[in-house]
Amino acid sequence: MTVKQDLQKALSTAESAQGTYAQFASSTQDQNAKQMFQQMEQDMTRHIQVLNSRLNLVQEENQLNQQQSGQ
């Protein structure tokens, strides 16, 4: 697997976890559990942002490398 593929897999997994936490938060009546799952969902939002930033950087670097090798 390439770094790009690893990041895409991690991003997909993080997005899935985020959805699961959101579902748990909306389906529980326990306010402590609801708050915990909402916090976990927010944490995953930050993780997803970091992964997206890194993926964009890797893609930009790959494009630059391809342009340089094509010259």
C-alpha positions in Angstrom: 0.0 0.0 0.0 1.1 3.5 -0.7 1.0 6.4 1.8 -1.9 7.8 -0.1 -3.8 4.5 0.1 -3.0 4.2 3.8 -4.4 7.7 4.4 -7.5 7.1 2.4 -8.1 3.9 4.4 -7.6 5.7 7.7 -9.9 8.5 6.6 -12.6 6.1 5.6 -12.3 4.3 9.0 -12.4 7.6 10.9 -15.5 8.7 9.0 -17.2 5.4 9.8 -16.3 5.7 13.5 -17.6 9.3 13.5 -21.0 8.1 12.1 -21.2 5.3 14.6 -20.5 7.7 17.5 -23.2 10.1 16.2 -25.7 7.2 16.0 -24.9 6.1 19.5 -25.3 9.6 20.8 -28.7 10.0 19.2 -30.0 6.7 20.2 -29.2 6.7 24.0 -31.3 8.3 26.7 -28.3 8.3 29.2 -27.1 11.9 29.2 -23.6 10.9 30.3 -23.3 8.4 27.5 -24.8 10.9 25.0 -22.2 13.6 26.0 -19.4 11.0 25.8 -20.4 9.9 22.3 -20.8 13.5 21.2 -17.3 14.3 22.4 -16.0 11.3 20.6 -17.7 12.4 17.4 -16.1 15.8 17.7 -12.7 14.2 18.3 -13.2 12.2 15.1 -14.1 15.5 13.2 -10.6 16.8 14.2 -9.0 13.5 13.2 -10.7 13.6 9.8 -9.5 17.2 9.3 -5.9 16.3 10.0 -6.1 13.2 7.8 -7.6 15.3 5.0 -4.9 17.9 5.3 -2.2 15.2 5.2 -3.8 13.5 2.2 -4.0 16.8 0.3 -0.3 17.4 1.0 0.6 14.0 -0.2 -1.4 14.5 -3.4 0.2 17.8 -4.0 3.7 16.3 -3.5 2.9 13.5 -5.9 1.8 16.0 -8.6 4.9 18.0 -8.1 7.1 14.8 -8.4 5.2 13.8 -11.5 5.7 17.2 -13.1 9.4 17.2 -12.2 10.0 13.7 -13.6 8.1 14.6 -16.7 10.3 17.6 -17.5 
